[in-house]
Amino acid sequence: MEFLAPGRLWLLVLVPMLIALYLVANWMLHQRRLSRGRSSLDGVIPPEPAWRRHLAVGLSILSLATLTLAWAQPKTQVSVPRERATIVVTLDVSNSMEATDIDPSRIEAAKQAAAEFVRGLPPRFNVALVSFAATTRLVVPPTVDHDQVINQINNLYLQPGTAIGEGIYASLESLLLVPEDPDDPTALVPARIVLLSDGATQTGRPADEAATKAKEQEVPIYTIAYGTDDGYIETETGAREPVPVDYAELAGVAKISGGRAYAAENSTELREVYADISSSVGTEQVDQEVTSRYAGIGLLFAVLAAAGCASLAARWP
């Protein structure tokens, strides 16, 4: 727990002091009763239950502690919708994405899910589209025209090779083209890369080096390992070539960059992954003061303590 005015917490030192004073007073009262002996009125007026007194004092001390916490202005972090951000959708278009272990194929299911993901992003988010195989291509630079990005996702086509590292570098370079916010040109807009692939790097610079670069630029990468271990494609000769998913490389990229790694083995899981990523990139954690919460609890303890004291002060016939 954090506080906006932590210096006020010094008042909490009174809590153990009050507990100690109460214990001493309670011991002295007990000793006085022992030395006085039994009174003739003991049979007329029953002794007060000790637990009522203990409860009233305990509630009073809890009220003091809780109200002190409220006075120090406690705060917590809450998720609020992010106004602006840049999301780079980076898609693997290597030939292995032609595998049909996911209906109707990896690439077609990936296109549909990526389009839904872009469609669900806040309108003010800049979105870029990067595709990669052996080479990379900035298909759409960062823009708030999400329909343009969706149209280009549907027009992606397969190519040979896989260069995950080059895809990350191309995604980072696309961030240089992010348009300024006309309302606040100096604002630092957070950026995220959402990278989907089904294979391992075959050419180009290593993916872990690219992930380190992303870390330096404070651009987390959310990776999606897409497909199953049973996937295959047919070669020109009709032979089946296995194309299992490489989870390790993509998980390493996410970890190095400070992002998060996902895996999806069917179109439903992929949509769920994109929905989770959308929730993550679409919100931010901000401090929110919760003084009223602790003040309310402290007031409740005070009312209960007052009721306990009134019960102790009552005189019954």
C-alpha positions in Angstrom: 0.0 0.0 0.0 1.2 3.5 -0.9 0.2 6.9 0.5 0.1 10.4 -0.8 1.0 11.8 2.7 3.1 9.0 4.4 4.5 11.4 7.0 1.1 11.3 8.7 1.5 7.7 9.6 3.5 8.6 12.7 0.2 8.7 14.6 0.1 4.9 14.4 2.7 4.8 17.2 -0.2 5.6 19.5 -1.8 2.3 18.8 0.7 0.0 20.6 1.0 2.7 23.4 -2.8 2.6 23.9 -2.8 -1.2 23.9 -0.1 -1.2 26.5 -1.9 1.4 28.7 -5.1 -0.6 28.5 -3.4 -3.8 29.5 -1.8 -2.0 32.5 -5.1 -0.4 33.5 -6.9 -3.7 33.2 -4.3 -5.4 35.4 -4.5 -2.7 38.0 -8.3 -3.0 38.1 -8.1 -6.7 38.5 -5.6 -6.3 41.4 -7.8 -3.7 43.1 -10.8 -6.1 43.0 -8.7 -8.9 44.4 -7.5 -6.7 47.3 -11.0 -5.4 48.0 -12.6 -8.8 48.3 -16.2 -9.7 47.7 -18.7 -6.8 48.1 -22.2 -7.2 49.5 -23.5 -5.7 46.3 -22.0 -8.4 44.1 -25.1 -10.5 44.5 -27.4 -7.5 43.5 -25.4 -6.0 40.6 -23.8 -8.7 38.4 -20.2 -7.9 37.3 -19.9 -6.5 33.8 -18.7 -9.0 31.2 -15.0 -8.4 30.5 -15.4 -9.2 26.8 -17.7 -6.2 26.3 -15.0 -3.9 27.7 -12.3 -5.6 25.6 -14.4 -5.3 22.5 -15.2 -1.6 23.0 -11.6 -0.8 23.5 -10.4 -2.9 20.6 -12.9 -1.2 18.3 -11.8 2.2 19.5 -8.2 1.3 18.7 -9.1 -0.1 15.3 -11.0 3.1 14.5 -7.9 5.2 15.4 -5.7 3.0 13.2 -8.0 3.1 10.2 -8.7 6.8 10.4 -4.9 7.4 10.6 -4.5 5.4 7.4 -7.3 7.5 5.8 -5.5 10.7 7.0 -2.4 9.6 5.2 -4.3 9.5 1.9 -3.9 5.9 0.7 -3.8 5.2 -3.0 -4.1 2.2 -5.2 -3.7 1.5 -8.9 -6.8 1.1 -11.2 -7.1 0.3 -14.8 -8.5 3.1 -17.0 -9.0 3.3 -20.7 -5.9 4.5 -22.5 -6.6 7.6 -24.7 -3.8 7.1 -27.2 -1.3 4.4 -28.1 0.4 2.9 -31.2 -0.1 -0.8 -31.9 2.0 -2.5 -34.6 0.3 -5.7 -35.8 3.1 -7.9 -37.1 2.1 -11.0 -39.0 4.1 -14.0 -40.2 3.2 -14.6 -43.9 5.7 -17.5 -44.4 4.6 -20.5 -46.5 4.1 -22.6 -43.3 1.0 -20.4 -42.6 -0.7 -22.4 -45.4 -1.0 -25.4 -43.0 -4.6 -26.5 -42.5 -4.3 -27.8 -38.9 -6.4 -24.7 -38.2 -9.6 -24.4 -40.2 -9.6 -23.2 -43.0 -5.8 -22.5 -42.7 -3.5 -20.8 -40.3 -3.2 -17.7 -42.5 -6.9 -17.2 -43.1 -7.8 -17.8 -39.5 -5.0 -15.4 -38.5 -6.3 -12.7 -40.9 -9.8 -12.9 -39.5 -8.7 -12.7 -35.9 -6.2 -9.9 -36.5 -9.0 -7.9 -38.3 -11.3 -8.4 -35.3 -8.5 -7.2 -33.0 -7.9 -4.0 -35.0 -11.7 -3.4 -35.2 -11.9 -3.5 -31.4 -9.1 -1.0 -30.7 -10.0 2.5 -29.5 -10.6 4.9 -32.4 -7.7 7.2 -31.4 -5.2 4.4 -31.4 -2.6 4.5 -34.2 -2.3 1.1 -35.9 0.5 -0.1 -38.2 0.7 -3.3 -40.2 3.9 -5.2 -40.8 4.3 -8.5 -42.6 7.3 -10.7 -42.7 8.6 -13.9 -44.3 12.2 -14.0 -45.5 11.8 -10.2 -46.1 9.7 -7.7 -44.3 7.2 -5.1 -45.5 5.6 -2.1 -43.9 2.1 -2.6 -45.3 0.4 0.3 -43.5 2.3 3.0 -41.5 0.8 4.1 -38.2 -2.7 5.5 -38.8 -6.0 6.0 -37.1 -7.8 4.7 -40.2 -8.4 1.2 -38.9 -10.5 0.2 -41.9 -7.4 0.7 -44.1 -5.4 -1.7 -41.9 -8.2 -4.3 -41.9 -8.4 -4.2 -45.7 -4.7 -4.7 -46.0 -4.7 -7.6 -43.6 -7.2 -9.3 -45.8 -4.9 -8.8 -48.8 -1.8 -10.4 -47.3 -0.2 -13.2 -49.3 2.3 -15.9 -48.5 6.0 -15.9 -49.2 8.9 -18.3 -48.4 11.2 -18.0 -45.4 10.8 -16.7 -41.8 12.7 -13.7 -40.4 11.2 -12.9 -37.0 14.0 -10.7 -36.0 13.7 -8.6 -39.1 9.9 -8.4 -38.5 10.6 -6.8 -35.1 13.1 -4.4 -36.5 10.7 -3.3 -39.2 8.0 -2.8 -36.5 10.3 -0.6 -34.5 11.1 1.5 -37.5 7.4 2.0 -38.3 7.1 3.8 -34.9 9.2 6.6 -36.4 6.2 7.4 -38.6 3.7 7.9 -35.8 1.9 11.2 -36.4 2.0 13.8 -33.7 -1.0 14.4 -31.5 -2.4 17.7 -32.7 -3.7 18.5 -29.2 -0.3 17.7 -27.6 2.6 17.4 -30.0 5.1 16.7 -27.2 3.1 13.8 -25.7 4.9 10.5 -25.4 2.5 7.9 -26.8 3.1 4.3 -25.6 3.7 1.7 -28.3 3.2 -2.1 -28.4 4.0 -4.8 -30.9 1.7 -7.7 -31.4 3.5 -10.4 -33.3 2.0 -13.6 -34.6 4.1 -16.4 -36.0 4.1 -20.2 -36.3 7.8 -20.9 -36.9 11.4 -20.2 -36.0 13.8 -17.7 -37.5 15.4 -19.1 -40.7 17.1 -15.9 -41.9 18.0 -12.4 -40.9 19.1 -11.0 -37.6 18.4 -13.0 -34.4 15.1 -12.4 -32.8 16.5 -12.0 -29.3 18.7 -9.1 -30.5 15.6 -7.4 -31.9 13.7 -8.0 -28.7 16.6 -6.4 -26.8 16.3 -3.4 -29.0 12.6 -3.2 -28.3 13.3 -3.4 -24.6 15.7 -0.4 -24.9 13.0 1.6 -26.7 10.4 0.5 -24.1 8.2 -1.3 -26.6 6.9 -4.6 -25.2 6.2 -7.3 -27.6 3.2 -9.6 -27.2 3.9 -12.8 -29.1 1.4 -15.4 -30.3 2.7 -18.8 -31.2 0.0 -20.0 -33.6 -0.7 -23.5 -34.8 -0.2 -27.1 -33.6 2.7 -29.5 -33.5 0.9 -31.6 -36.1 0.8 -29.0 -38.8 2.2 -29.7 -42.3 2.2 -28.3 -45.8 2.4 -30.1 -49.1 5.4 -29.5 -51.3 5.3 -29.2 -55.1 6.1 -32.9 -55.2 3.1 -33.8 -53.1 5.2 -34.7 -50.0 4.1 -33.6 -46.6 6.5 -31.2 -44.8 6.0 -30.9 -41.1 5.7 -27.3 -39.8 5.4 -27.5 -36.0 5.1 -24.3 -33.9 8.3 -23.0 -32.2 7.0 -21.8 -28.9 10.5 -21.2 -27.3 11.7 -18.5 -29.6 8.5 -16.4 -29.3 8.4 -16.9 -25.6 12.0 -15.6 -25.4 11.2 -12.6 -27.5 8.3 -11.6 -25.2 10.3 -12.1 -22.0 13.3 -10.1 -23.2 11.1 -7.2 -24.4 9.0 -7.0 -21.3 5.9 -8.3 -23.1 3.8 -11.4 -22.8 3.8 -14.7 -24.6 0.6 -16.5 -25.8 -0.1 -19.7 -27.6 -3.2 -20.5 -29.7 -4.0 -23.9 -31.3 -7.3 -23.0 -33.0 -9.2 -19.9 -34.2 -11.3 -19.7 -31.0 -8.2 -19.5 -28.8 -6.6 -17.0 -31.1 -9.6 -14.7 -30.8 -9.4 -15.0 -27.0 -5.7 -14.2 -27.1 -6.3 -11.1 -29.2 -9.2 -10.1 -26.8 -6.8 -10.4 -23.8 -4.1 -8.4 -25.6 -6.7 -5.7 -26.5 -7.6 -5.4 -22.9 -4.0 -5.1 -21.9 -2.9 -2.5 -24.4 -6.2 -0.6 -24.2 -5.9 0.3 -20.6 -3.3 1.8 -18.3 -2.6 1.7 -14.5 -3.1 5.1 -12.7 -3.0 6.0 -9.1 -6.4 6.6 -7.4 -6.8 7.9 -3.9 -9.0 5.6 -1.7 -9.2 7.8 1.4 -13.0 7.6 1.6 -12.8 3.8 1.8 -10.6 3.8 4.9 -12.5 6.8 6.4 -15.7 4.9 6.1 -14.3 1.8 7.7 -12.8 3.9 10.5 -16.2 5.6 11.1 -17.9 2.2 11.3 -15.4 1.0 13.9 -16.0 4.3 15.8 -19.8 3.8 15.8 -19.5 0.2 17.0 -17.1 1.3 19.7 -19.5 4.0 20.9 -22.3 1.5 21.0 -20.1 -0.8 23.1 -19.3 2.1 25.5 -23.0 2.9 25.8 -23.7 -0.7 26.7 -21.1 -0.6 29.4 -22.5 2.6 30.8 -26.0 1.3 31.0 -27.6 0.7 34.4 -30.1 -2.1 34.6 -32.7 -2.4 37.4 
